[in-house]
Amino acid sequence: ALESARLYRETQQRAERERLVTDITTKIRSTTDPEQMLKTAVEELKLALNANQAHFVIPQAESETKETT
C-alpha cells in the first residue's frame, strides 16, 4: 500500500511538471520575437519556481565587448 501511494504521488508530480512545461512552452511560442520569447521564459520560470527575481544574461563575444577607437 505504501509503495502504491508513493508511485501515485510521483505520477501526479510528473504530470504536474509536464503540464507546467507545456504551459510555459505554449506561452513562449506565442510570439516570434526572440526578445519577447526570452522575457516570457524568464517570467514564467520565475513564477514556476516561486522566485522573487529572475534574470537572463546573454554573454557577448569578446570582440563585441572591447572598446574600439
CHARMM-style PDB file with segment names, atoms N, HN, CA, C and O in Angstrom:
ATOM      1  N   ALA     1       0.822  -1.197   0.000  1.00  0.00      PROA
ATOM      2  CA  ALA     1       0.000   0.000   0.000  1.00  0.00      PROA
ATOM      3  C   ALA     1       0.865   1.260   0.000  1.00  0.00      PROA
ATOM      4  O   ALA     1       0.554   2.234  -0.686  1.00  0.00      PROA
ATOM      5  N   LEU     2       1.955   1.235   0.775  1.00  0.00      PROA
ATOM      6  HN  LEU     2       2.208   0.443   1.332  1.00  0.00      PROA
ATOM      7  CA  LEU     2       2.841   2.402   0.807  1.00  0.00      PROA
ATOM      8  C   LEU     2       3.511   2.624  -0.542  1.00  0.00      PROA
ATOM      9  O   LEU     2       3.668   3.760  -0.989  1.00  0.00      PROA
ATOM     10  N   GLU     3       3.902   1.531  -1.182  1.00  0.00      PROA
ATOM     11  HN  GLU     3       3.774   0.608  -0.818  1.00  0.00      PROA
ATOM     12  CA  GLU     3       4.536   1.633  -2.498  1.00  0.00      PROA
ATOM     13  C   GLU     3       3.557   2.208  -3.519  1.00  0.00      PROA
ATOM     14  O   GLU     3       3.935   3.043  -4.341  1.00  0.00      PROA
ATOM     15  N   SER     4       2.317   1.770  -3.472  1.00  0.00      PROA
ATOM     16  HN  SER     4       2.010   1.092  -2.805  1.00  0.00      PROA
ATOM     17  CA  SER     4       1.296   2.290  -4.389  1.00  0.00      PROA
ATOM     18  C   SER     4       1.075   3.780  -4.164  1.00  0.00      PROA
ATOM     19  O   SER     4       0.936   4.539  -5.123  1.00  0.00      PROA
ATOM     20  N   ALA     5       1.042   4.197  -2.923  1.00  0.00      PROA
ATOM     21  HN  ALA     5       1.155   3.580  -2.144  1.00  0.00      PROA
ATOM     22  CA  ALA     5       0.851   5.614  -2.607  1.00  0.00      PROA
ATOM     23  C   ALA     5       2.032   6.436  -3.114  1.00  0.00      PROA
ATOM     24  O   ALA     5       1.847   7.531  -3.646  1.00  0.00      PROA
ATOM     25  N   ARG     6       3.232   5.913  -2.951  1.00  0.00      PROA
ATOM     26  HN  ARG     6       3.382   5.024  -2.520  1.00  0.00      PROA
ATOM     27  CA  ARG     6       4.431   6.619  -3.422  1.00  0.00      PROA
ATOM     28  C   ARG     6       4.408   6.740  -4.944  1.00  0.00      PROA
ATOM     29  O   ARG     6       4.679   7.811  -5.487  1.00  0.00      PROA
ATOM     30  N   LEU     7       4.087   5.653  -5.626  1.00  0.00      PROA
ATOM     31  HN  LEU     7       3.867   4.783  -5.185  1.00  0.00      PROA
ATOM     32  CA  LEU     7       4.029   5.677  -7.086  1.00  0.00      PROA
ATOM     33  C   LEU     7       2.949   6.637  -7.584  1.00  0.00      PROA
ATOM     34  O   LEU     7       3.152   7.348  -8.568  1.00  0.00      PROA
ATOM     35  N   TYR     8       1.822   6.654  -6.914  1.00  0.00      PROA
ATOM     36  HN  TYR     8       1.658   6.076  -6.115  1.00  0.00      PROA
ATOM     37  CA  TYR     8       0.744   7.570  -7.283  1.00  0.00      PROA
ATOM     38  C   TYR     8       1.205   9.021  -7.129  1.00  0.00      PROA
ATOM     39  O   TYR     8       0.987   9.843  -8.018  1.00  0.00      PROA
ATOM     40  N   ARG     9       1.841   9.329  -5.999  1.00  0.00      PROA
ATOM     41  HN  ARG     9       2.019   8.660  -5.277  1.00  0.00      PROA
ATOM     42  CA  ARG     9       2.334  10.685  -5.742  1.00  0.00      PROA
ATOM     43  C   ARG     9       3.363  11.093  -6.800  1.00  0.00      PROA
ATOM     44  O   ARG     9       3.317  12.213  -7.310  1.00  0.00      PROA
ATOM     45  N   GLU    10       4.282  10.200  -7.127  1.00  0.00      PROA
ATOM     46  HN  GLU    10       4.320   9.291  -6.712  1.00  0.00      PROA
ATOM     47  CA  GLU    10       5.290  10.504  -8.141  1.00  0.00      PROA
ATOM     48  C   GLU    10       4.653  10.732  -9.507  1.00  0.00      PROA
ATOM     49  O   GLU    10       5.075  11.614 -10.255  1.00  0.00      PROA
ATOM     50  N   THR    11       3.649   9.948  -9.827  1.00  0.00      PROA
ATOM     51  HN  THR    11       3.305   9.231  -9.220  1.00  0.00      PROA
ATOM     52  CA  THR    11       2.947  10.104 -11.103  1.00  0.00      PROA
ATOM     53  C   THR    11       2.232  11.447 -11.159  1.00  0.00      PROA
ATOM     54  O   THR    11       2.250  12.119 -12.190  1.00  0.00      PROA
ATOM     55  N   GLN    12       1.608  11.836 -10.065  1.00  0.00      PROA
ATOM     56  HN  GLN    12       1.593  11.290  -9.227  1.00  0.00      PROA
ATOM     57  CA  GLN    12       0.921  13.130 -10.002  1.00  0.00      PROA
ATOM     58  C   GLN    12       1.918  14.279 -10.151  1.00  0.00      PROA
ATOM     59  O   GLN    12       1.646  15.248 -10.860  1.00  0.00      PROA
ATOM     60  N   GLN    13       3.057  14.177  -9.494  1.00  0.00      PROA
ATOM     61  HN  GLN    13       3.278  13.389  -8.918  1.00  0.00      PROA
ATOM     62  CA  GLN    13       4.081  15.219  -9.584  1.00  0.00      PROA
ATOM     63  C   GLN    13       4.626  15.324 -11.004  1.00  0.00      PROA
ATOM     64  O   GLN    13       4.829  16.425 -11.517  1.00  0.00      PROA
ATOM     65  N   ARG    14       4.859  14.188 -11.630  1.00  0.00      PROA
ATOM     66  HN  ARG    14       4.694  13.294 -11.214  1.00  0.00      PROA
ATOM     67  CA  ARG    14       5.361  14.174 -13.006  1.00  0.00      PROA
ATOM     68  C   ARG    14       4.338  14.809 -13.949  1.00  0.00      PROA
ATOM     69  O   ARG    14       4.700  15.591 -14.827  1.00  0.00      PROA
ATOM     70  N   ALA    15       3.077  14.475 -13.768  1.00  0.00      PROA
ATOM     71  HN  ALA    15       2.782  13.840 -13.054  1.00  0.00      PROA
ATOM     72  CA  ALA    15       2.019  15.040 -14.610  1.00  0.00      PROA
ATOM     73  C   ALA    15       1.943  16.557 -14.434  1.00  0.00      PROA
ATOM     74  O   ALA    15       1.754  17.283 -15.410  1.00  0.00      PROA
ATOM     75  N   GLU    16       2.086  17.034 -13.215  1.00  0.00      PROA
ATOM     76  HN  GLU    16       2.240  16.444 -12.422  1.00  0.00      PROA
ATOM     77  CA  GLU    16       2.053  18.477 -12.956  1.00  0.00      PROA
ATOM     78  C   GLU    16       3.244  19.170 -13.610  1.00  0.00      PROA
ATOM     79  O   GLU    16       3.087  20.243 -14.192  1.00  0.00      PROA
ATOM     80  N   ARG    17       4.429  18.574 -13.524  1.00  0.00      PROA
ATOM     81  HN  ARG    17       4.557  17.702 -13.051  1.00  0.00      PROA
ATOM     82  CA  ARG    17       5.613  19.156 -14.180  1.00  0.00      PROA
ATOM     83  C   ARG    17       5.416  19.218 -15.691  1.00  0.00      PROA
ATOM     84  O   ARG    17       5.737  20.227 -16.320  1.00  0.00      PROA
ATOM     85  N   GLU    18       4.896  18.155 -16.266  1.00  0.00      PROA
ATOM     86  HN  GLU    18       4.636  17.336 -15.755  1.00  0.00      PROA
ATOM     87  CA  GLU    18       4.672  18.123 -17.712  1.00  0.00      PROA
ATOM     88  C   GLU    18       3.645  19.173 -18.133  1.00  0.00      PROA
ATOM     89  O   GLU    18       3.801  19.811 -19.174  1.00  0.00      PROA
ATOM     90  N   ARG    19       2.600  19.354 -17.332  1.00  0.00      PROA
ATOM     91  HN  ARG    19       2.473  18.836 -16.487  1.00  0.00      PROA
ATOM     92  CA  ARG    19       1.599  20.379 -17.630  1.00  0.00      PROA
ATOM     93  C   ARG    19       2.230  21.767 -17.578  1.00  0.00      PROA
ATOM     94  O   ARG    19       1.964  22.613 -18.432  1.00  0.00      PROA
ATOM     95  N   LEU    20       3.056  21.988 -16.580  1.00  0.00      PROA
ATOM     96  HN  LEU    20       3.272  21.301 -15.886  1.00  0.00      PROA
ATOM     97  CA  LEU    20       3.726  23.275 -16.424  1.00  0.00      PROA
ATOM     98  C   LEU    20       4.657  23.551 -17.604  1.00  0.00      PROA
ATOM     99  O   LEU    20       4.674  24.661 -18.137  1.00  0.00      PROA
ATOM    100  N   VAL    21       5.421  22.555 -18.009  1.00  0.00      PROA
ATOM    101  HN  VAL    21       5.407  21.654 -17.576  1.00  0.00      PROA
ATOM    102  CA  VAL    21       6.328  22.716 -19.154  1.00  0.00      PROA
ATOM    103  C   VAL    21       5.532  23.021 -20.419  1.00  0.00      PROA
ATOM    104  O   VAL    21       5.926  23.878 -21.210  1.00  0.00      PROA
ATOM    105  N   THR    22       4.427  22.333 -20.608  1.00  0.00      PROA
ATOM    106  HN  THR    22       4.107  21.638 -19.965  1.00  0.00      PROA
ATOM    107  CA  THR    22       3.581  22.580 -21.782  1.00  0.00      PROA
ATOM    108  C   THR    22       3.021  23.996 -21.761  1.00  0.00      PROA
ATOM    109  O   THR    22       3.012  24.673 -22.789  1.00  0.00      PROA
ATOM    110  N   ASP    23       2.557  24.447 -20.611  1.00  0.00      PROA
ATOM    111  HN  ASP    23       2.564  23.898 -19.775  1.00  0.00      PROA
ATOM    112  CA  ASP    23       2.016  25.805 -20.488  1.00  0.00      PROA
ATOM    113  C   ASP    23       3.081  26.859 -20.800  1.00  0.00      PROA
ATOM    114  O   ASP    23       2.825  27.809 -21.539  1.00  0.00      PROA
ATOM    115  N   ILE    24       4.262  26.684 -20.236  1.00  0.00      PROA
ATOM    116  HN  ILE    24       4.469  25.912 -19.635  1.00  0.00      PROA
ATOM    117  CA  ILE    24       5.342  27.648 -20.461  1.00  0.00      PROA
ATOM    118  C   ILE    24       5.755  27.641 -21.929  1.00  0.00      PROA
ATOM    119  O   ILE    24       5.953  28.700 -22.524  1.00  0.00      PROA
ATOM    120  N   THR    25       5.884  26.466 -22.508  1.00  0.00      PROA
ATOM    121  HN  THR    25       5.723  25.605 -22.025  1.00  0.00      PROA
ATOM    122  CA  THR    25       6.264  26.351 -23.920  1.00  0.00      PROA
ATOM    123  C   THR    25       5.240  27.035 -24.815  1.00  0.00      PROA
ATOM    124  O   THR    25       5.610  27.725 -25.765  1.00  0.00      PROA
ATOM    125  N   THR    26       3.971  26.853 -24.524  1.00  0.00      PROA
ATOM    126  HN  THR    26       3.670  26.293 -23.752  1.00  0.00      PROA
ATOM    127  CA  THR    26       2.910  27.492 -25.309  1.00  0.00      PROA
ATOM    128  C   THR    26       3.026  29.007 -25.239  1.00  0.00      PROA
ATOM    129  O   THR    26       2.880  29.689 -26.254  1.00  0.00      PROA
ATOM    130  N   LYS    27       3.286  29.533 -24.058  1.00  0.00      PROA
ATOM    131  HN  LYS    27       3.404  28.979 -23.234  1.00  0.00      PROA
ATOM    132  CA  LYS    27       3.426  30.984 -23.905  1.00  0.00      PROA
ATOM    133  C   LYS    27       4.654  31.504 -24.648  1.00  0.00      PROA
ATOM    134  O   LYS    27       4.598  32.563 -25.273  1.00  0.00      PROA
ATOM    135  N   ILE    28       5.750  30.770 -24.583  1.00  0.00      PROA
ATOM    136  HN  ILE    28       5.795  29.910 -24.076  1.00  0.00      PROA
ATOM    137  CA  ILE    28       6.970  31.191 -25.284  1.00  0.00      PROA
ATOM    138  C   ILE    28       6.735  31.197 -26.787  1.00  0.00      PROA
ATOM    139  O   ILE    28       7.189  32.105 -27.484  1.00  0.00      PROA
ATOM    140  N   ARG    29       6.036  30.199 -27.285  1.00  0.00      PROA
ATOM    141  HN  ARG    29       5.667  29.462 -26.719  1.00  0.00      PROA
ATOM    142  CA  ARG    29       5.795  30.080 -28.727  1.00  0.00      PROA
ATOM    143  C   ARG    29       4.709  31.023 -29.240  1.00  0.00      PROA
ATOM    144  O   ARG    29       4.435  31.051 -30.439  1.00  0.00      PROA
ATOM    145  N   SER    30       4.097  31.786 -28.357  1.00  0.00      PROA
ATOM    146  HN  SER    30       4.320  31.763 -27.383  1.00  0.00      PROA
ATOM    147  CA  SER    30       3.021  32.680 -28.787  1.00  0.00      PROA
ATOM    148  C   SER    30       3.551  33.923 -29.504  1.00  0.00      PROA
ATOM    149  O   SER    30       2.768  34.733 -29.997  1.00  0.00      PROA
ATOM    150  N   THR    31       4.854  34.074 -29.562  1.00  0.00      PROA
ATOM    151  HN  THR    31       5.491  33.416 -29.161  1.00  0.00      PROA
ATOM    152  CA  THR    31       5.454  35.204 -30.262  1.00  0.00      PROA
ATOM    153  C   THR    31       6.595  34.711 -31.142  1.00  0.00      PROA
ATOM    154  O   THR    31       7.152  33.635 -30.921  1.00  0.00      PROA
ATOM    155  N   THR    32       6.927  35.510 -32.133  1.00  0.00      PROA
ATOM    156  HN  THR    32       6.474  36.384 -32.313  1.00  0.00      PROA
ATOM    157  CA  THR    32       8.078  35.185 -32.981  1.00  0.00      PROA
ATOM    158  C   THR    32       9.259  36.095 -32.674  1.00  0.00      PROA
ATOM    159  O   THR    32      10.326  35.966 -33.274  1.00  0.00      PROA
ATOM    160  N   ASP    33       9.064  37.010 -31.743  1.00  0.00      PROA
ATOM    161  HN  ASP    33       8.198  37.115 -31.255  1.00  0.00      PROA
ATOM    162  CA  ASP    33      10.116  37.946 -31.357  1.00  0.00      PROA
ATOM    163  C   ASP    33      11.041  37.283 -30.334  1.00  0.00      PROA
ATOM    164  O   ASP    33      10.608  36.976 -29.223  1.00  0.00      PROA
ATOM    165  N   PRO    34      12.308  37.058 -30.695  1.00  0.00      PROA
ATOM    166  CA  PRO    34      13.231  36.369 -29.778  1.00  0.00      PROA
ATOM    167  C   PRO    34      13.365  37.052 -28.416  1.00  0.00      PROA
ATOM    168  O   PRO    34      13.460  36.373 -27.394  1.00  0.00      PROA
ATOM    169  N   GLU    35      13.375  38.369 -28.395  1.00  0.00      PROA
ATOM    170  HN  GLU    35      13.299  38.920 -29.226  1.00  0.00      PROA
ATOM    171  CA  GLU    35      13.499  39.083 -27.118  1.00  0.00      PROA
ATOM    172  C   GLU    35      12.280  38.824 -26.234  1.00  0.00      PROA
ATOM    173  O   GLU    35      12.412  38.604 -25.030  1.00  0.00      PROA
ATOM    174  N   GLN    36      11.103  38.851 -26.836  1.00  0.00      PROA
ATOM    175  HN  GLN    36      10.996  39.029 -27.814  1.00  0.00      PROA
ATOM    176  CA  GLN    36       9.884  38.582 -26.070  1.00  0.00      PROA
ATOM    177  C   GLN    36       9.849  37.130 -25.597  1.00  0.00      PROA
ATOM    178  O   GLN    36       9.363  36.842 -24.503  1.00  0.00      PROA
ATOM    179  N   MET    37      10.361  36.222 -26.416  1.00  0.00      PROA
ATOM    180  HN  MET    37      10.755  36.456 -27.304  1.00  0.00      PROA
ATOM    181  CA  MET    37      10.436  34.812 -26.011  1.00  0.00      PROA
ATOM    182  C   MET    37      11.270  34.660 -24.742  1.00  0.00      PROA
ATOM    183  O   MET    37      10.879  33.957 -23.810  1.00  0.00      PROA
ATOM    184  N   LEU    38      12.419  35.325 -24.716  1.00  0.00      PROA
ATOM    185  HN  LEU    38      12.737  35.896 -25.473  1.00  0.00      PROA
ATOM    186  CA  LEU    38      13.286  35.251 -23.538  1.00  0.00      PROA
ATOM    187  C   LEU    38      12.622  35.877 -22.319  1.00  0.00      PROA
ATOM    188  O   LEU    38      12.691  35.328 -21.219  1.00  0.00      PROA
ATOM    189  N   LYS    39      11.980  37.020 -22.513  1.00  0.00      PROA
ATOM    190  HN  LYS    39      11.923  37.466 -23.406  1.00  0.00      PROA
ATOM    191  CA  LYS    39      11.293  37.673 -21.395  1.00  0.00      PROA
ATOM    192  C   LYS    39      10.195  36.768 -20.837  1.00  0.00      PROA
ATOM    193  O   LYS    39      10.046  36.635 -19.623  1.00  0.00      PROA
ATOM    194  N   THR    40       9.439  36.154 -21.728  1.00  0.00      PROA
ATOM    195  HN  THR    40       9.560  36.262 -22.714  1.00  0.00      PROA
ATOM    196  CA  THR    40       8.370  35.252 -21.299  1.00  0.00      PROA
ATOM    197  C   THR    40       8.947  34.050 -20.559  1.00  0.00      PROA
ATOM    198  O   THR    40       8.432  33.655 -19.513  1.00  0.00      PROA
ATOM    199  N   ALA    41      10.010  33.472 -21.099  1.00  0.00      PROA
ATOM    200  HN  ALA    41      10.428  33.793 -21.949  1.00  0.00      PROA
ATOM    201  CA  ALA    41      10.631  32.307 -20.459  1.00  0.00      PROA
ATOM    202  C   ALA    41      11.096  32.646 -19.049  1.00  0.00      PROA
ATOM    203  O   ALA    41      10.847  31.891 -18.109  1.00  0.00      PROA
ATOM    204  N   VAL    42      11.766  33.774 -18.906  1.00  0.00      PROA
ATOM    205  HN  VAL    42      11.968  34.387 -19.670  1.00  0.00      PROA
ATOM    206  CA  VAL    42      12.279  34.170 -17.591  1.00  0.00      PROA
ATOM    207  C   VAL    42      11.130  34.415 -16.620  1.00  0.00      PROA
ATOM    208  O   VAL    42      11.169  33.952 -15.480  1.00  0.00      PROA
ATOM    209  N   GLU    43      10.120  35.134 -17.062  1.00  0.00      PROA
ATOM    210  HN  GLU    43      10.088  35.510 -17.988  1.00  0.00      PROA
ATOM    211  CA  GLU    43       8.990  35.445 -16.182  1.00  0.00      PROA
ATOM    212  C   GLU    43       8.241  34.171 -15.764  1.00  0.00      PROA
ATOM    213  O   GLU    43       7.900  34.003 -14.593  1.00  0.00      PROA
ATOM    214  N   GLU    44       7.995  33.296 -16.712  1.00  0.00      PROA
ATOM    215  HN  GLU    44       8.272  33.433 -17.663  1.00  0.00      PROA
ATOM    216  CA  GLU    44       7.261  32.066 -16.405  1.00  0.00      PROA
ATOM    217  C   GLU    44       8.065  31.141 -15.494  1.00  0.00      PROA
ATOM    218  O   GLU    44       7.505  30.521 -14.589  1.00  0.00      PROA
ATOM    219  N   LEU    45       9.358  31.046 -15.725  1.00  0.00      PROA
ATOM    220  HN  LEU    45       9.812  31.550 -16.460  1.00  0.00      PROA
ATOM    221  CA  LEU    45      10.197  30.218 -14.853  1.00  0.00      PROA
ATOM    222  C   LEU    45      10.278  30.817 -13.454  1.00  0.00      PROA
ATOM    223  O   LEU    45      10.295  30.089 -12.461  1.00  0.00      PROA
ATOM    224  N   LYS    46      10.327  32.137 -13.378  1.00  0.00      PROA
ATOM    225  HN  LYS    46      10.314  32.729 -14.184  1.00  0.00      PROA
ATOM    226  CA  LYS    46      10.327  32.804 -12.069  1.00  0.00      PROA
ATOM    227  C   LYS    46       9.064  32.430 -11.299  1.00  0.00      PROA
ATOM    228  O   LYS    46       9.124  32.096 -10.116  1.00  0.00      PROA
ATOM    229  N   LEU    47       7.926  32.488 -11.976  1.00  0.00      PROA
ATOM    230  HN  LEU    47       7.877  32.759 -12.937  1.00  0.00      PROA
ATOM    231  CA  LEU    47       6.663  32.133 -11.329  1.00  0.00      PROA
ATOM    232  C   LEU    47       6.634  30.649 -10.941  1.00  0.00      PROA
ATOM    233  O   LEU    47       6.217  30.296  -9.838  1.00  0.00      PROA
ATOM    234  N   ALA    48       7.075  29.797 -11.851  1.00  0.00      PROA
ATOM    235  HN  ALA    48       7.413  30.084 -12.747  1.00  0.00      PROA
ATOM    236  CA  ALA    48       7.039  28.353 -11.600  1.00  0.00      PROA
ATOM    237  C   ALA    48       7.935  27.958 -10.428  1.00  0.00      PROA
ATOM    238  O   ALA    48       7.625  27.031  -9.680  1.00  0.00      PROA
ATOM    239  N   LEU    49       9.045  28.670 -10.280  1.00  0.00      PROA
ATOM    240  HN  LEU    49       9.297  29.423 -10.888  1.00  0.00      PROA
ATOM    241  CA  LEU    49       9.985  28.362  -9.205  1.00  0.00      PROA
ATOM    242  C   LEU    49       9.699  29.157  -7.936  1.00  0.00      PROA
ATOM    243  O   LEU    49      10.397  29.025  -6.930  1.00  0.00      PROA
ATOM    244  N   ASN    50       8.654  29.988  -8.004  1.00  0.00      PROA
ATOM    245  HN  ASN    50       8.088  30.095  -8.821  1.00  0.00      PROA
ATOM    246  CA  ASN    50       8.270  30.818  -6.863  1.00  0.00      PROA
ATOM    247  C   ASN    50       9.441  31.684  -6.393  1.00  0.00      PROA
ATOM    248  O   ASN    50       9.700  31.825  -5.197  1.00  0.00      PROA
ATOM    249  N   ALA    51      10.139  32.258  -7.378  1.00  0.00      PROA
ATOM    250  HN  ALA    51       9.929  32.143  -8.349  1.00  0.00      PROA
ATOM    251  CA  ALA    51      11.303  33.092  -7.083  1.00  0.00      PROA
ATOM    252  C   ALA    51      10.895  34.563  -7.066  1.00  0.00      PROA
ATOM    253  O   ALA    51       9.939  34.961  -7.731  1.00  0.00      PROA
ATOM    254  N   ASN    52      11.623  35.352  -6.307  1.00  0.00      PROA
ATOM    255  HN  ASN    52      12.400  35.028  -5.767  1.00  0.00      PROA
ATOM    256  CA  ASN    52      11.369  36.794  -6.261  1.00  0.00      PROA
ATOM    257  C   ASN    52      11.920  37.498  -7.485  1.00  0.00      PROA
ATOM    258  O   ASN    52      11.345  38.476  -7.963  1.00  0.00      PROA
ATOM    259  N   GLN    53      13.035  36.997  -7.988  1.00  0.00      PROA
ATOM    260  HN  GLN    53      13.502  36.203  -7.600  1.00  0.00      PROA
ATOM    261  CA  GLN    53      13.689  37.610  -9.140  1.00  0.00      PROA
ATOM    262  C   GLN    53      14.206  36.524 -10.063  1.00  0.00      PROA
ATOM    263  O   GLN    53      14.475  35.397  -9.646  1.00  0.00      PROA
ATOM    264  N   ALA    54      14.336  36.892 -11.322  1.00  0.00      PROA
ATOM    265  HN  ALA    54      14.118  37.807 -11.661  1.00  0.00      PROA
ATOM    266  CA  ALA    54      14.961  36.006 -12.304  1.00  0.00      PROA
ATOM    267  C   ALA    54      15.611  36.887 -13.362  1.00  0.00      PROA
ATOM    268  O   ALA    54      15.061  37.918 -13.749  1.00  0.00      PROA
ATOM    269  N   HSD    55      16.763  36.478 -13.816  1.00  0.00      PROA
ATOM    270  HN  HSD    55      17.209  35.640 -13.502  1.00  0.00      PROA
ATOM    271  CA  HSD    55      17.498  37.248 -14.816  1.00  0.00      PROA
ATOM    272  C   HSD    55      18.043  36.304 -15.871  1.00  0.00      PROA
ATOM    273  O   HSD    55      18.312  35.132 -15.606  1.00  0.00      PROA
ATOM    274  N   PHE    56      18.196  36.834 -17.056  1.00  0.00      PROA
ATOM    275  HN  PHE    56      17.977  37.785 -17.271  1.00  0.00      PROA
ATOM    276  CA  PHE    56      18.788  36.080 -18.151  1.00  0.00      PROA
ATOM    277  C   PHE    56      19.879  36.957 -18.730  1.00  0.00      PROA
ATOM    278  O   PHE    56      19.620  38.083 -19.155  1.00  0.00      PROA
ATOM    279  N   VAL    57      21.085  36.449 -18.748  1.00  0.00      PROA
ATOM    280  HN  VAL    57      21.295  35.534 -18.402  1.00  0.00      PROA
ATOM    281  CA  VAL    57      22.218  37.221 -19.241  1.00  0.00      PROA
ATOM    282  C   VAL    57      22.755  36.541 -20.487  1.00  0.00      PROA
ATOM    283  O   VAL    57      23.028  35.340 -20.493  1.00  0.00      PROA
ATOM    284  N   ILE    58      22.900  37.323 -21.532  1.00  0.00      PROA
ATOM    285  HN  ILE    58      22.678  38.298 -21.527  1.00  0.00      PROA
ATOM    286  CA  ILE    58      23.489  36.810 -22.762  1.00  0.00      PROA
ATOM    287  C   ILE    58      24.910  37.355 -22.841  1.00  0.00      PROA
ATOM    288  O   ILE    58      25.112  38.548 -23.062  1.00  0.00      PROA
ATOM    289  N   PRO    59      25.887  36.479 -22.659  1.00  0.00      PROA
ATOM    290  CA  PRO    59      27.267  36.964 -22.735  1.00  0.00      PROA
ATOM    291  C   PRO    59      27.590  37.404 -24.162  1.00  0.00      PROA
ATOM    292  O   PRO    59      27.184  36.770 -25.136  1.00  0.00      PROA
ATOM    293  N   GLN    60      28.309  38.477 -24.252  1.00  0.00      PROA
ATOM    294  HN  GLN    60      28.638  38.992 -23.460  1.00  0.00      PROA
ATOM    295  CA  GLN    60      28.700  38.973 -25.564  1.00  0.00      PROA
ATOM    296  C   GLN    60      30.059  38.402 -25.929  1.00  0.00      PROA
ATOM    297  O   GLN    60      30.882  38.101 -25.065  1.00  0.00      PROA
ATOM    298  N   ALA    61      30.272  38.262 -27.219  1.00  0.00      PROA
ATOM    299  HN  ALA    61      29.603  38.507 -27.921  1.00  0.00      PROA
ATOM    300  CA  ALA    61      31.574  37.799 -27.687  1.00  0.00      PROA
ATOM    301  C   ALA    61      32.626  38.829 -27.297  1.00  0.00      PROA
ATOM    302  O   ALA    61      32.325  40.018 -27.188  1.00  0.00      PROA
ATOM    303  N   GLU    62      33.841  38.382 -27.090  1.00  0.00      PROA
ATOM    304  HN  GLU    62      34.085  37.416 -27.179  1.00  0.00      PROA
ATOM    305  CA  GLU    62      34.906  39.280 -26.648  1.00  0.00      PROA
ATOM    306  C   GLU    62      35.069  40.463 -27.593  1.00  0.00      PROA
ATOM    307  O   GLU    62      35.310  41.584 -27.146  1.00  0.00      PROA
ATOM    308  N   SER    63      34.942  40.227 -28.883  1.00  0.00      PROA
ATOM    309  HN  SER    63      34.746  39.316 -29.246  1.00  0.00      PROA
ATOM    310  CA  SER    63      35.104  41.312 -29.853  1.00  0.00      PROA
ATOM    311  C   SER    63      34.014  42.365 -29.709  1.00  0.00      PROA
ATOM    312  O   SER    63      34.232  43.525 -30.058  1.00  0.00      PROA
ATOM    313  N   GLU    64      32.849  41.986 -29.203  1.00  0.00      PROA
ATOM    314  HN  GLU    64      32.671  41.043 -28.919  1.00  0.00      PROA
ATOM    315  CA  GLU    64      31.754  42.934 -29.029  1.00  0.00      PROA
ATOM    316  C   GLU    64      31.907  43.760 -27.761  1.00  0.00      PROA
ATOM    317  O   GLU    64      31.359  44.858 -27.667  1.00  0.00      PROA
ATOM    318  N   THR    65      32.643  43.245 -26.791  1.00  0.00      PROA
ATOM    319  HN  THR    65      33.088  42.353 -26.868  1.00  0.00      PROA
ATOM    320  CA  THR    65      32.773  43.961 -25.530  1.00  0.00      PROA
ATOM    321  C   THR    65      33.989  44.871 -25.500  1.00  0.00      PROA
ATOM    322  O   THR    65      34.081  45.754 -24.648  1.00  0.00      PROA
ATOM    323  N   LYS    66      34.912  44.667 -26.409  1.00  0.00      PROA
ATOM    324  HN  LYS    66      34.837  43.949 -27.101  1.00  0.00      PROA
ATOM    325  CA  LYS    66      36.090  45.530 -26.454  1.00  0.00      PROA
ATOM    326  C   LYS    66      35.709  46.899 -26.985  1.00  0.00      PROA
ATOM    327  O   LYS    66      34.880  47.040 -27.885  1.00  0.00      PROA
ATOM    328  N   GLU    67      36.331  47.883 -26.407  1.00  0.00      PROA
ATOM    329  HN  GLU    67      37.004  47.769 -25.677  1.00  0.00      PROA
ATOM    330  CA  GLU    67      36.096  49.241 -26.860  1.00  0.00      PROA
ATOM    331  C   GLU    67      36.933  49.488 -28.106  1.00  0.00      PROA
ATOM    332  O   GLU    67      38.121  49.166 -28.146  1.00  0.00      PROA
ATOM    333  N   THR    68      36.311  50.054 -29.103  1.00  0.00      PROA
ATOM    334  HN  THR    68      35.346  50.315 -29.070  1.00  0.00      PROA
ATOM    335  CA  THR    68      37.050  50.344 -30.333  1.00  0.00      PROA
ATOM    336  C   THR    68      37.368  51.824 -30.388  1.00  0.00      PROA
ATOM    337  O   THR    68      36.609  52.658 -29.895  1.00  0.00      PROA
ATOM    338  N   THR    69      38.508  52.140 -30.997  1.00  0.00      PROA
ATOM    339  HN  THR    69      39.125  51.463 -31.398  1.00  0.00      PROA
ATOM    340  CA  THR    69      38.900  53.554 -31.120  1.00  0.00      PROA
ATOM    341  C   THR    69      39.049  53.934 -32.557  1.00  0.00      PROA
ATOM    342  OT1 THR    69      39.374  55.082 -32.861  1.00  0.00      PROA
TER     343      THR     69
END
